[in-house]
Amino acid sequence: MRLLLLAPPGAGKGTQGLALAAHFGVEHISSGDLLREELQRGTELGERAQKYLDAGDLVPDDVLAELLIDHINVAAQKGGYILDGFPRTVSQSEAAAEIAERMGIGLDAVVYLEVPTDVLVARLLARARGADDSEATIRHRLEVYETETAPLVARYRERELLHEVDGDRPPEQVTADIVSIVSAVV
């Protein structure tokens, strides 16, 4: 099983990714978690990503691809993955699809978590940890998402991979809906 979770910041991708990975016995691959590990370790890749994260911008495609491709390939060979946070743009999606096709590890389904903007802002403010989590930065991140990531919804809908789920409910209900969708598809 190879599943992509697509949603704006604060929609619950991480929560759902962990729950689904445990349920299906596959790896949860979070671009955000992997980036945080690189930042914590002070790697060159982490330093390259830091300037974009500080501004609330998306990390460039080449940095994310370098970070993720080996993890995705290994997880696919072990039975699958829940991918969270990548691809975030149409260009990333096209590049990822081309690589996945060559490697035989394309997506089975894409789940889009829908959550109202005001709920997202409240969730993100509640877990704010620093200056990069101010309301202005959070709103900027959501604007960047709308500009860069939201077009993926239409792309995956056209490819008949998209399944939309109301993410503004208790996490267990969201997980149950996703499990039902994925079980019917895979």
Secondary structure, DSSP 8 states (H G I E B T S, - for coil): -EEEEE--TTSSHHHHHHHHHHHHT-EEEEHHHHHHHHHHHT-HHHHHHHHHHHTT----HHHHHHHHHHHHHHHHHTT-EEEES---SHHHHHHHHHHHHHHT---SEEEEEE--HHHHHHHHHHT--SGGGSHHHHHHHHHHIIIIITHHHHHHHHTT-EEEEE-SS-HHHHHHHHHHHHHHH-
